[in-house]
Amino acid sequence: MCVCQTMEVGKYGKNATRSGDRGVLLEPFIHQVGGHSSMMRYDDHTVCKPLITREQRFYESLPPEMKEFTPEYKGVVSVCFEGDSDGYINLVAYPYVENEALEQDDMPERDQPRRKHSRRSLHRSSSGTEHKEEKPGLASDSTESIQETKSPRVDLHIHSDVPFQMLDGNSGLSSEKISYNPWSLRCHKQQLSRMRSESKDRKLYKFLLLENVVHHFKLPCVLDLKMGTRQHGDDASEEKAARQMKKCEQSTSATLGVRVCGMQVYQLDTGHYLCRNKYYGRGLSIEGFRNALYQYLHNGIELRKDLFEPVLAKLRSLKAVLERQASYRFYSSSLLIIYDGKDSRAGMLVERRPEMRLKRVDSSLPESLQDGGSTEPGSSAQPKVDVRMIDFAHSTFKGFRDDPTVHDGPDMGYVFGLESLINIMEQMREENQ
């Protein structure tokens, strides 16, 4: 049991720990499609992630006009390990008390220099492979027994009513359907491994509380895009900068200013999510990127043409905002595009006729269904979509934290990525009118 049991705590609602009703049991966020830090569910409206001071300060310094395009920042919590009667380890959040949690400015990131770990710590944290450089083919990250994570809540309590299916051959899940995004479990296991390897030296961690941006969507379809032509921060070592530049050169980051980092899209014909991960995104050509975007907007029955205008409007608005942010750089930041997989005319038809889930019916659908048209009242309303910038651990602007490097003008690498995205979507809209 950790030392934070003695802390005063406030109101925590329904999420209580087995060891007492004073903390919030953190659970893996099942809709995480990209990134390397584990996103944890705090409550229905809130997620949390390991705190990096630069990112925290950036959220606190956001220009008002950018807040529409970023998750709401909700503060900080202290997180610790707690064991239960079955010997499993859970992560539990408590109110943050200044000076109580150890400073964790820089919770190690996957691409920062790695510490050496003992055989014992690797064994206890499930699998030594999780401390090696991420490479395609690490099927163990997704297919190992969930019990090995020492967090039975992943298996018993956190799941989606809609199964997920990973499309990538290197995931080892090409045909298996599971009840969480496989990337979410991968990140959760790696996070536990890192934290447990440090558990002797550190009892408490600081986590950022952020808005759960998919909360309002019944079947959230999420596209995670790494934005910009450059990914390394100003403080990156030469080795890290070279590694990041190579990734950009070998992907659409260099040619388009954007690459796919992860995706989940609900399929009406089969009733499950199809998922893609960052390794898939790194290998795409320009045409492959277009196809990936098409797939993200296709629900297995029809192309969601109704999404073009609302998504494009959001992207154009974000572009206009960023063009006014002189000296800002959003290195290694991602952009989430979100829509509801249940928000379509075809979805209503499939719900009324479940047998349609058994086969694809693109060409046989009525014309009104193929073009997204509907005569039902209220169907002309545009679907709800969201576009949010996330991940600011390497962001900077003039005067921010006394950063020595000051950049001129807006982040044109990011803006270029938005322009590419807008152009591709406009072309796709014209081709599918």
N, C-alpha and C positions, 0 to 999 in steps of 0.2 A: 504494500500500500504506500502511496506516495505522501510526501509531507504536506501537500496542499489540502489534505482532509481537514485541517484545523482552521482553514480560512473562513472568514465570514462570506456568505454568499447571498445573492438576492433572488429575484423571481426567475424561475426557469421553466415554468410551464409543464408540458407533458413529458419532456425528455428527462427522465431521471435515471440515475445509475442504480445498479443492484446494491452497491455498497452504501447507499444513502440517497435521499431525495434532494441533495444540495447542488449537484452538478449536472451538466448536460452531456449525455453520452453521444459522442461524435460517431457518425456512421459514414461510410463511403458514399460520395455523391454519384449516383448511378448514371447520370447523364454526362459525365466528363468524357469528352471525345479526344482531347489533346493535352499538351503540356507534360511536365515531368513531376511537378509537385502535386501531391494528392489533395484534391478538393474534398472537403468533408461537409456533410450535411449537419447544420446546427439546429435549424428548425425549418418549417415549410418555406419561409421567406428568406432564409439566410444560409449561406455557406461560409466556410472558413478555410484558410490555407496558411502554411507556415509563413511567419512574418519575415520579411526582408525590409530593413529600415528604409532604404531608398524608395521602395514601392509604397510603404506607408506614408512617408513624407510627400510623395508625389500625389497620392490621393488627397491628402490634406491641402495641397497647393493647387488643385485643379482650377482652371478658369471656369467661371459659371457656365459659359456657353458649351463647355465640353461635357458637363455633367449629364446631359441628356444621352450621351453616347458612351458612358462608363457605368459600371455597377455602383450603386450607392455604397459609400464607405460607412461602416457601422461601428468601428472601434476595434478593440483588442481584447482577447481573452487569454488566460493562462491555461495551458493544456498539460496534462501529465498522464502517465500510465497508471492503471489500476487493475489489479488482478481480481478475478472472481473465484468462486468456490470450485469451479471446474479447472482452474489453472490457466484460463485464457487471459489474454491481455486486451484491455479496452483503452481507448483514448477518451478522456473526460475533460470537459472545459469548465473553468471556474472564472468568476470575475477577476479581471486583471487588477493587481495591486502594485503600485509603483515600487520598484526596488525588490519586489517579491520574486519575480521571475528573473532568471539569469539573462543577461543581454544576449540576444541572438540575432544581431544585426544581419548576420550573414549566414543564415542557415544554408549549408553547402548545397549548391545547385549541381545538377548532373554534369554540366559542362565546366565546372570549376575543378581545380586540382583535387584529387580524391585522397582521403586519408586511408591509411592501412588499417585493416580490421583483423582481429584475431580469429583463429579457426573457431573458437568457441562462440564468439559473437555472431559469426556467419551462420553457424549451425543453428543457434537459437533463433535466428531471425528468418528462418525457412530455407533460403537457398543462396549459396555463394554466387550464383550467376548474376544476382541482382546488383552486384557491385562492380561488374565489368562494364566496359563500354557498351552502350546499347547497340545491338546489331539485329538485323532481320534474322529470323530463325530461332529466336529465344522462345520457343514454344512453352517452356516451363513457366514463363511469366504469366501465361494465360491458362494453362491446363493443369498446373499443379493442384493438389487438393486444397480446397479453400481452408480446411482445418489448419494447414500449415501456416496460415497467416496469423494464427492465434487470435483471431477475431471472429467468433462464430456468428456475430451479428450480420456479417456479410451474407452468410448462408441462410440464416433463420429469420432475419427481420427486414433486411434491406433488399428489396427486389422490385421489379416492375411487373405489372400485370401483362405487359407486352414483351415477348422474348426478343433478344438481340442475336444477330448472326453476323459474325465477322467475315467479310468477303476475301480478306487477304490470305493467300496461301501460306505465308510465313507465320501466321498467327496460330496455326494448328487448330483453327476453329471454323474451317470452311463449311462444315455441315452441321456443327453443333450449335444448338440454340440455348442460350443462357438468359438469366433474368437480370443482367446488368451489362452495361457497356464493358467489354473486356479490357479496354484501356483504363477504365476506372479502377478495376481490380489490380491491374499491373502497377499503376501508380501508387495505390494504397499499400501494396506489399513492399514496394521499394521504399516508401516513406517509413513504414514500420521498421524495416531493416536498418535504415539510416539512424532512426531515433533510438532504437534498442541498442545499437552498437555504441551509442554515446551515453546510455542510461546511467552508467556508474558515475559519470562526471556531471551530468545535468539532470535535474529532477523535473524542472518546469520548462516549458516552451511557450513562446508567444505566437499566437495565431491572429491573422487579420480576419475580421468579420466583414463580409461583403454581401450585397444583395444577390439572392438567387434569381438570376435573370430569366430562367425558364419556368418559374413558378406558375405563371398565368397560362401556360400552354398545357393542354391535356396530353398531347402526344408530341413533345418537342422534337422537331427536326433541326439539327444543329450542324452548322458548317464552321469549322475553326480554320482560319486563314492566317498564316504568318505573313505579316505585311512588311514591305520595304525591300530595297535592294541591298541593304546592309543589316546584319543581325548582331554584331559584336558591339559592346559598349565602349565608351572612351577609355575605361580602366582595364580593358582586356589585355592579357599578356599577348606577346607576339604569337605564341603557339595557339592560343585560343582564337585570336583574330584570324590566323591562317586557316584554322579548321572551319570557322564559320564562313569565311569567304569562299572556301572550296564548296561547301554545301550550297551556297548561293549560286556559284558558277555552274554547278551541275544540276540545278533545278530551275524552275520557272521564276525563282526570286530574281535572277539576273535579267531574264528576258521580259518578264511581266511585272516584276515588283511585288509578286504575291505567289504563295504556294499553299497547297492543301496540307493542313496539319492534322486533320481528323474530321470525321463526318458520321452522322447517323441520320438515316432517313426512313420514315415509316412507309411500309409497303402495304397498300390496301388489298392487293391480291393474295398475299400470304399471311398478313396479320402480324408481321414482325419487323423489327428495325434491321436494316442493312448498315454495316459499319465499315469504315475505312480508317487506317491509322496513318501516322506521319511518314512511315517508310514508303507506303503507297504514294503519298504526295510528293516525296522527294524524287521519285523516278519518273514523274510525268513530263511529257513534252508539252508544248503549247497546245497542240490538239488534244492531248490527253487531259490537260487542265479543263479545256472546254467540255470534254465528255464528262468529266467529274462533276462540273457545275450542272450540266444537263441531268446527270443522274440524281444529284441532290434535289433538283426541282421536279423529279418524276416520282410519282407515288406507286409505280407498278402497274397502274391502269392508264394514267394520262399524265402529260406534262402540265404542271401547275402554271398555266399561262396567267392566271389571276395574280400571281406573285410578282410578276415583272415590275409593274408600276409602283407598288408600295416599297419594294426593295430598292429599286432605282432611286426613288424619291429620298429614301434614307441615306443612300450612298452619296448622292449629290449634295445633300445637306451637310453630311459629315465632311465631305471634301471642302466645301465652302468654309466650314469652321476651321479646319486644319490649315487652310491657306492663310488664315489670319493669325496663326500662332507663330510669330517670329521667334527664332532661336530654339524652338522645341524639337527634340529628336525622340523618337519612340522605338529605339532599337530593340529588336526581339519581341516587340509587342504583337499581339494577335487581334484579329477581328472576328467576332462571332456574328453569324447571320442565323436567325431563328424564325421558324414559322411552325404553325400547328398542323400536324399530319391529319388531324380530324376535320380541318376547316375546308372542306371541298364538297362540291356537288356529287362527285363520284363516291366520296366517303359516305354521304347520306344514303346513296343508292346501295352500296355494299352492306350497310347496316340493315337495310330493309331486306336485302337478298343475300344472305350469308353464303349461298352456294357459289356466288361470284368469286369468292376468295380462293377457289380451287384452281382457277386458270386465268391466264391473261386474256383480256378481251379488248385490247386497244382498237383494233380495226372494226370490231363488231359493235362497238358502243354506238348509241344513237348520236346523231350529229350534235344535238344540244349538249350532250355529255362530253363529247370529244373537245368541243371548243370552250368548255367550262361554263356554257350558258345555262340559265335556269329561269323558269317562270314562277318559281316559288317566291312568296313575299319575303323581302329582306335579303334575297340572295345577291342583289347587286352591290351590297356593301363590300368594300375591299377587305381582304383577310388581314388579320393582325400579324404583323411581322416586327422583328426587333433587330437592331444592329448595335453592337456594343464593342468597344475597345477594352482589352484586358491585358494583364501582365506588363507591369511597368518597372520591373527590377533593374532595367538598364536605361530608363528614360532620363532626360536631362533638359534644362533650359537655362537661360542666362540668369545667374544669381542663385541657382538651386544648389544648396549645400556647398557653396563655395567651389563648385566644379571648376577646374582649371581651364578646361576646353569650352570655349563659347562659340556656338554655331550661328551663322547668319541666315536669315530668312526662314521660311517654313521647311518642314521635313519633306523634301521633294521626292525622296525615295518612297515614302509612304503614299504621298499624293499620286505618284506614278502608278503604284499598285491599285489605288482606287480608280484611277482613270482606265486602267486595263480591265478591271472588273466591270466597270460601267460599260465600256465598249463591247465587251464580250456578251454581256446580258442584253444590250441593245440589239446586237446582231442576232442573237438567239431569238429575241422577240420578233424581229422582222422575218426571220426564216420560218417561224412557226405561227404566223398570223392565219 
